[in-house]
Amino acid sequence: MFLAYTQLAPRTADRVRVEFADLFESDTAGRVALLVACADLLQSASRGDHPELVPALRSLVEWCAPA
């Protein structure tokens, strides 16, 4: 959730990615957890919560989802 919420603060988001790189880059559970967090926030955004996060969250999903 923390990485998802920091998407509008690029320096902070980059720092979180660096600090937790082992989870996001090699750990399947970490990537799945991030995708679940993004899905939860996108669902909340569809109800009007933090709609400004939507484009950044979609980009984060693309970055995180396996190719």
N, C-alpha and C positions, 0 to 999 in steps of 0.2 A: 504494500500500500504506500509505503514511504516513497519509493521510486516513482510510482504512478502520480502521487500528489506533487512531486517536485518538478514535473515536466515543464511548468511555466517559469521555472528558475533554472536555466540551463547549467550554470556553474554548479549548483547544488546537485542537480541530476547527474552530471558527469562525475562528481565526487562520490555519490552513492554507487554508481556503476563501477567505479574503480575499487572502492572499499569492499564491495560484495561481488566482484568479478568472478570469483570462484563458484558462486551460486548461479549467476546468470549465464555464464559462458560454458560451463561444463556439467552442471547438475540439472538433470531433467526435472526434479522436484522443484527446484528454484524457479525454473522457467514456467512450469505449470502454475506455481503459486502466483507469479507475476501476471500470467494470462488471466487467472481467476480474479485477481485484484482489478485488472483493467476491465474485465467484463462487468464486475460489480459497479465500478465507477461509471462505465458507459450506460448501464441500466439506470443508475441514479441520474445521470445527465439527461436521459430521455424523459425524466420526470421534472426536469428543470434545475437540478442541483449541479452547479459548476459546469455549465455548458461550454465555457471557454476552454475546458480541458479536452474536449472531444477530438479535435484534430491531433493534438499531441498524444493522446492515448491511442489513437489509431496508428500513429507512427511507431509508438512503443510496441504495439502488438505485432506490427510488421517486423520490427527489429528482433523481437523475441521468438516469434513463431518459427518452428522448424521449416526449412525450405523443402 
